[in-house]
């Protein structure tokens, strides 16, 4: 089996966002393992319109060129780490919209979460887990939650992420171990299904 590929998705597009900092941090941790390939995927690079297709890509080809590129990029990966803020007790609108544009890439793949907000982005992650279940993804139990007491001083320029990130390092191995286990399990199962389909078609 080839080495699985994991996307770290930056789920906020605001110019003053915090999410790109923990995204690079978790990507560096993941890459250091050596058993997975990792790439940061930034929503800013995919200026998606509000979802307005007649149906999702599960049912029909996508008419929007940017959305098609977004789906193609997501399809390169075997698992995902979402780095999300909490906006009004849920995920950022840009992230939900991007997910609405891409159903098929997430099917039977694992997903994990790094979140930040006043309560560590916990409510956003709970919503995101349910969204991923609907997309037939496998969300792992473990997540990393960065509370407001940690990221607000960074946003206010009172300290840097480098000053704060060390306290979260202890939570990384368990999250990544679970993500990699489920990523490998689902990848093996998808490859077995593809082999069966090829045999039937032969």
C-alpha positions in Angstrom: 0.0 0.0 0.0 1.3 3.4 -0.9 1.9 6.0 1.8 -1.5 7.8 2.5 -1.9 11.5 1.8 -3.4 13.8 4.3 -4.8 17.3 3.6 -4.6 20.0 6.3 -7.5 22.2 5.4 -7.4 25.9 6.5 -11.1 26.6 7.2 -11.1 30.4 7.4 -10.5 33.0 4.7 -10.5 36.2 6.8 -7.4 38.4 6.3 -6.9 38.5 10.1 -7.4 34.8 10.6 -5.5 32.7 13.1 -6.1 29.3 11.4 -3.0 29.3 9.2 -0.8 29.2 12.3 -2.1 26.0 13.8 -2.5 24.5 10.3 1.3 24.8 9.7 1.9 23.5 13.2 -0.2 20.3 12.8 1.1 19.8 9.3 4.7 19.9 10.5 3.8 17.4 13.3 2.1 15.1 10.7 5.0 15.3 8.2 7.5 14.5 10.9 5.9 11.0 11.5 7.3 9.8 8.1 4.4 7.4 7.5 2.1 9.9 5.7 2.4 12.6 3.1 0.9 16.0 4.2 -0.2 19.1 2.3 -1.8 22.3 3.5 -4.9 23.1 1.4 -6.0 26.7 1.9 -9.6 27.8 1.1 -8.2 31.2 0.1 -6.8 29.5 -3.0 -10.3 28.4 -4.1 -12.6 31.5 -4.4 -15.8 29.5 -4.4 -19.2 31.1 -5.0 -22.1 30.3 -2.7 -23.2 26.8 -3.6 -25.8 27.2 -6.3 -25.5 24.0 -8.4 -28.6 22.1 -9.2 -27.3 19.2 -7.2 -24.1 18.2 -5.4 -21.2 16.4 -7.2 -22.6 13.2 -5.7 -25.4 13.4 -8.3 -24.1 15.4 -11.2 -20.9 17.0 -12.6 -20.1 20.3 -11.1 -20.7 23.3 -13.5 -18.3 25.7 -11.7 -14.7 25.6 -12.7 -13.3 26.6 -9.3 -15.4 24.1 -7.6 -14.2 21.4 -10.0 -10.6 22.3 -9.1 -11.4 22.2 -5.4 -13.0 18.7 -5.8 -10.0 17.5 -7.8 -7.6 18.7 -5.1 -9.5 17.0 -2.3 -9.7 13.8 -4.3 -5.9 13.5 -4.1 -6.1 12.7 -0.4 -6.8 9.7 1.7 -7.7 11.7 4.9 -8.2 15.2 6.2 -7.4 17.5 9.1 -9.8 20.4 9.3 -8.4 23.5 11.1 -11.5 25.5 11.9 -12.6 28.5 13.9 -15.9 28.7 15.7 -18.3 31.3 14.3 -21.5 31.8 16.2 -21.4 28.3 17.6 -20.6 26.6 14.3 -18.1 26.4 11.5 -17.1 29.3 9.3 -19.5 29.9 6.4 -16.6 29.6 3.9 -15.8 26.1 5.2 -19.4 24.9 5.1 -19.8 26.3 1.6 -16.6 24.6 0.4 -17.8 21.3 1.9 -21.2 21.7 0.2 -19.3 21.9 -3.1 -17.5 18.6 -2.6 -19.3 15.5 -1.4 -17.6 12.7 -3.3 -14.0 13.3 -2.3 -14.8 12.7 1.4 -16.6 9.3 1.0 -15.0 6.5 3.1 -12.1 8.6 4.2 -11.1 9.7 7.7 -11.1 13.2 9.1 -9.7 14.9 12.2 -10.0 18.3 13.7 -8.0 21.2 15.2 -10.3 24.0 16.4 -10.1 27.4 18.1 -12.6 29.6 19.7 -13.9 30.8 23.1 -14.5 27.2 24.2 -11.8 25.7 22.0 -14.0 25.5 18.9 -15.8 22.6 20.5 -19.2 23.5 19.1 -17.8 24.0 15.6 -16.2 20.6 15.7 -19.4 18.9 16.9 -21.2 20.4 13.9 -18.3 19.5 11.6 -18.3 15.9 12.8 -22.0 15.5 11.9 -21.5 17.1 8.5 -18.7 14.7 7.8 -20.8 11.7 8.8 -23.4 12.8 6.3 -20.7 12.9 3.6 -19.8 9.3 4.6 -16.5 10.3 6.1 -15.1 8.7 9.3 -14.5 11.5 11.9 -12.1 10.4 14.6 -13.0 11.0 18.2 -9.9 13.0 19.0 -9.5 16.7 18.3 -7.3 19.6 19.5 -9.1 22.5 21.0 -7.3 25.9 21.3 -9.3 28.1 23.7 -9.8 31.9 23.5 -7.3 32.5 26.4 -4.6 31.2 24.0 -5.5 32.5 20.6 -6.9 36.0 21.6 -3.6 37.3 23.0 -2.0 36.2 19.6 -4.7 38.0 17.7 -4.2 41.1 19.9 -0.4 41.0 19.2 0.4 40.3 22.9 2.1 37.0 22.2 2.9 34.7 19.3 1.7 31.2 18.4 5.3 30.1 19.0 4.8 31.1 22.6 1.6 29.1 23.1 1.8 26.0 20.8 4.0 23.9 23.1 1.2 23.3 25.5 -0.8 21.5 22.8 2.0 19.3 21.5 1.0 16.5 24.0 -2.3 16.1 22.3 -0.9 15.6 18.8 0.3 12.0 18.9 -3.1 10.6 19.9 -5.0 12.6 17.3 -2.6 11.6 14.5 -2.3 8.0 15.6 -6.1 7.7 15.4 -6.3 9.6 12.1 -3.6 7.5 10.5 -5.1 4.2 11.7 -8.5 5.1 10.2 -7.0 6.5 7.1 -5.1 3.3 6.5 -8.2 1.2 7.3 -10.4 3.1 4.9 -7.7 3.3 2.2 -7.3 -0.5 2.4 -11.1 -1.0 2.2 -11.5 1.4 -0.8 -8.7 -0.4 -2.7 -10.3 -3.7 -2.0 -13.6 -2.4 -3.3 -11.9 -1.0 -6.4 -10.2 -4.4 -7.0 -13.5 -6.2 -6.8 -15.1 -3.7 -9.2 -12.3 -4.2 -11.7 -12.7 -8.0 -11.5 -16.4 -7.8 -12.1 -15.8 -5.5 -15.1 -13.2 -7.8 -16.6 
